[in-house]
Amino acid sequence: MPAVPDKITFFEFLTPLVCSGKKTITIRDKSESHYVVGSQVEVFTLETDQKVCDIEIESVEPILFDDINEFHAQQESLDLPRLKQLIKEIYPDINELFVITYKLIANNKSLS
Ligand SMILES: CC(=O)Nc1ccn([C@@H]2O[C@H](CO)[C@@H](O)[C@H]2O)c(=O)n1
């Protein structure tokens, strides 16, 4: 792993939201919290490892699962119950998570 991570994966079904600029945060565990503010990161689909767009990291902040709220859901472009369910599926026993905020820089494909 490079000192400054330059790649992030998302579930394929979420990548249109990331690459259209609708989804501007992701919530990850500690192992994926080492992104550096100001760095550029390539976005790939988890399932097929396809590059879909580039983002720039704007912030990385700790959060507890119980503190995830409507505001995060809006930034995720997901319903809050759906977001919490997804996070519980991905990180079943983890309470200490990180909100990674990013902005879209460039698109690889035109997503319609
Ligand atoms: C290895 C890998 O790709 N992991 C993950 C982990 C999370 N997520 C999404 O981030 C948000 C907060 O967890 C939700 O929208 C999740 O669905 C994702 O797409 N991919």
Ligand as a Chemical Component Dictionary entry (heavy atoms), coordinates in Angstrom:
data_LIG
# 
_chem_comp.id                   LIG 
_chem_comp.type                 NON-POLYMER 
_chem_comp.pdbx_formal_charge   0 
_chem_comp.three_letter_code    LIG 
# 
loop_
_chem_comp_atom.comp_id 
_chem_comp_atom.atom_id 
_chem_comp_atom.alt_atom_id 
_chem_comp_atom.type_symbol 
_chem_comp_atom.charge 
_chem_comp_atom.model_Cartn_x 
_chem_comp_atom.model_Cartn_y 
_chem_comp_atom.model_Cartn_z 
_chem_comp_atom.pdbx_ordinal 
LIG C1  C1  C 0 -14.067 -2.494 -0.075 1  
LIG C2  C2  C 0 -15.213 -1.640 -0.434 2  
LIG O1  O1  O 0 -15.390 -1.333 -1.570 3  
LIG N1  N1  N 0 -16.005 -1.247 0.605  4  
LIG C3  C3  C 0 -17.058 -0.367 0.549  5  
LIG C4  C4  C 0 -17.478 0.163  1.744  6  
LIG C5  C5  C 0 -18.485 1.057  1.750  7  
LIG N2  N2  N 0 -19.106 1.419  0.598  8  
LIG C6  C6  C 0 -20.177 2.414  0.627  9  
LIG O2  O2  O 0 -19.767 3.543  1.345  10 
LIG C7  C7  C 0 -20.853 4.082  2.086  11 
LIG C8  C8  C 0 -20.600 4.060  3.550  12 
LIG O3  O3  O 0 -20.160 2.837  3.990  13 
LIG C9  C9  C 0 -22.034 3.304  1.724  14 
LIG O4  O4  O 0 -22.636 3.980  0.663  15 
LIG C10 C10 C 0 -21.406 1.976  1.336  16 
LIG O5  O5  O 0 -22.211 1.240  0.533  17 
LIG C11 C11 C 0 -18.683 0.890  -0.616 18 
LIG O6  O6  O 0 -19.220 1.226  -1.687 19 
LIG N3  N3  N 0 -17.658 0.000  -0.627 20 
# 
loop_
_chem_comp_bond.comp_id 
_chem_comp_bond.atom_id_1 
_chem_comp_bond.atom_id_2 
_chem_comp_bond.value_order 
_chem_comp_bond.pdbx_ordinal 
LIG C1  C2  SING 1  
LIG C2  O1  DOUB 2  
LIG C2  N1  SING 3  
LIG N1  C3  SING 4  
LIG C3  C4  SING 5  
LIG C3  N3  DOUB 6  
LIG C4  C5  DOUB 7  
LIG C5  N2  SING 8  
LIG N2  C6  SING 9  
LIG N2  C11 SING 10 
LIG C6  O2  SING 11 
LIG C6  C10 SING 12 
LIG O2  C7  SING 13 
LIG C7  C8  SING 14 
LIG C7  C9  SING 15 
LIG C8  O3  SING 16 
LIG C9  O4  SING 17 
LIG C9  C10 SING 18 
LIG C10 O5  SING 19 
LIG C11 O6  DOUB 20 
LIG C11 N3  SING 21 
# 
